[in-house]
């Protein structure tokens, strides 16, 4: 009799864990690059000016470090590329950027996506 209770208890525990774990967790959709990333995207002429104009010139992510982020060169931009992409793409779970300004154009966001897809080179 004790063996039956033990087996029943184990089965109920396994069933409970299997039906309750991770059922409400959502895996965020990856932000994929556009299919037409054939042109080389240059950090120095494409990405840095995009970030400087939309993120640091406004006084937000310059040396003041609004939100904990300072974008003052390649290392800081490349090191934060994933969060930058999520925020400029207005992905779920992040604060949309640029704050207080219109969303960047699809072309600008795609340019950033392509740069990442190309390995985010410092060129």
C-alpha positions as CSV (number, residue, x, y, z in Angstrom):
1,X,0.0,0.0,0.0
2,X,2.8,2.4,0.9
3,X,4.5,1.7,-2.5
4,X,1.3,2.7,-4.3
5,X,1.1,6.0,-2.5
6,X,4.8,6.6,-3.2
7,X,4.4,6.0,-6.9
8,X,1.2,8.0,-7.1
9,X,2.9,10.9,-5.3
10,X,5.8,10.8,-7.7
11,X,3.5,10.8,-10.7
12,X,1.5,13.7,-9.4
13,X,4.6,15.7,-8.7
14,X,6.0,15.1,-12.2
15,X,2.6,15.9,-13.7
16,X,2.3,19.1,-11.7
17,X,5.9,20.3,-12.6
18,X,5.4,19.4,-16.3
19,X,2.1,21.3,-16.6
20,X,3.1,24.4,-14.6
21,X,6.7,25.2,-15.5
22,X,7.4,27.8,-18.1
23,X,3.8,27.9,-19.4
24,X,3.6,31.6,-19.1
25,X,7.2,32.5,-20.0
26,X,7.5,34.2,-23.4
27,X,10.7,33.9,-25.4
28,X,11.2,37.3,-27.1
29,X,11.2,37.1,-30.8
30,X,14.7,37.7,-32.2
31,X,15.1,40.9,-34.3
32,X,16.3,39.6,-37.6
33,X,18.3,41.5,-40.2
34,X,16.6,42.5,-43.4
35,X,17.2,40.1,-46.2
36,X,19.0,42.7,-48.4
37,X,22.1,43.3,-46.3
38,X,24.3,43.2,-49.4
39,X,26.0,46.6,-49.1
40,X,28.7,46.9,-46.5
41,X,27.6,49.1,-43.6
42,X,30.4,51.2,-42.2
43,X,30.6,52.1,-38.5
44,X,32.4,55.4,-39.2
45,X,30.1,56.8,-41.8
46,X,26.8,55.0,-41.1
47,X,26.4,53.8,-37.5
48,X,28.3,56.4,-35.5
49,X,26.6,59.4,-37.1
50,X,23.2,57.6,-36.6
51,X,23.9,57.1,-32.9
52,X,25.4,60.6,-32.4
53,X,22.5,62.3,-34.1
54,X,19.7,60.4,-32.3
55,X,21.2,59.3,-29.0
56,X,23.9,61.6,-27.9
57,X,23.3,65.0,-29.5
58,X,20.0,65.2,-27.6
59,X,22.1,65.1,-24.4
60,X,20.8,61.7,-23.3
61,X,23.5,59.1,-23.9
62,X,26.5,61.3,-24.0
63,X,28.7,61.8,-20.9
64,X,25.6,62.2,-18.7
65,X,24.8,58.5,-19.1
66,X,21.0,58.7,-19.1
67,X,19.5,55.4,-18.3
68,X,23.0,54.0,-17.5
69,X,24.2,54.1,-21.1
70,X,26.9,56.3,-22.6
71,X,27.6,56.0,-26.3
72,X,30.9,57.7,-26.8
73,X,32.6,55.5,-29.3
74,X,32.8,52.2,-31.0
75,X,33.3,50.0,-27.9
76,X,30.3,51.4,-26.1
77,X,28.1,51.2,-29.1
78,X,29.2,47.8,-30.2
79,X,29.0,46.5,-26.6
80,X,25.3,47.7,-26.3
81,X,24.2,46.9,-29.9
82,X,21.5,44.5,-28.8
83,X,19.8,46.8,-26.4
84,X,20.2,49.7,-28.9
85,X,18.5,47.6,-31.6
86,X,15.7,46.6,-29.3
87,X,15.0,50.2,-28.2
88,X,15.1,51.7,-31.6
89,X,12.9,48.9,-33.0
90,X,10.4,49.5,-30.1
91,X,10.6,45.8,-29.1
92,X,8.5,44.6,-26.2
93,X,10.0,45.0,-22.8
94,X,12.2,48.0,-23.5
95,X,11.7,51.7,-23.4
96,X,11.3,52.9,-27.0
97,X,14.0,55.3,-28.2
98,X,14.7,58.0,-29.1
99,X,12.7,59.2,-26.1
100,X,10.5,62.1,-26.9
101,X,11.2,61.9,-30.6
102,X,9.7,60.0,-33.5
103,X,10.8,56.4,-34.1
104,X,13.8,56.1,-36.4
105,X,12.9,55.3,-40.0
106,X,12.8,51.7,-41.2
107,X,15.9,52.4,-43.3
108,X,17.9,53.6,-40.3
109,X,16.8,50.6,-38.2
110,X,17.6,48.2,-41.1
111,X,21.0,49.9,-41.4
112,X,21.8,49.1,-37.8
113,X,20.5,45.5,-38.2
114,X,22.7,45.0,-41.2
115,X,25.7,46.3,-39.3
116,X,25.1,43.8,-36.6
117,X,24.5,41.0,-39.1
118,X,27.8,41.9,-40.8
119,X,29.6,41.3,-37.4
120,X,29.4,45.0,-36.2
121,X,32.8,45.8,-37.7
122,X,34.8,48.9,-36.6
123,X,35.3,50.2,-40.2
